[in-house]
Amino acid sequence: MKTVRLCTCSDFNAELLKDALIAEGIECILGNQYMSRCFGPLISAFSGVDVYVFESDGEKAVEIYKRLFET
């Protein structure tokens, strides 16, 4: 299955989003998570944490993202 990048955000927000996605039955992968934890604000200023979901879950994942962060 193909994955797509849902967003790039801070480590904290990526964990919140991950929990919300899992609660809705959507699997996700966090990229750069450990780099963010090791280098903290330095790496977050340049990249952040990427949140990936399966392409088939993309639309539902976007709705969850909007519900969390665009209110």
Helices and strands as residue ranges (DSSP letters): E 3-9, H 11-23, E 28-31, H 33-39, H 41-46, E 49-54, G 55-57, H 58-69
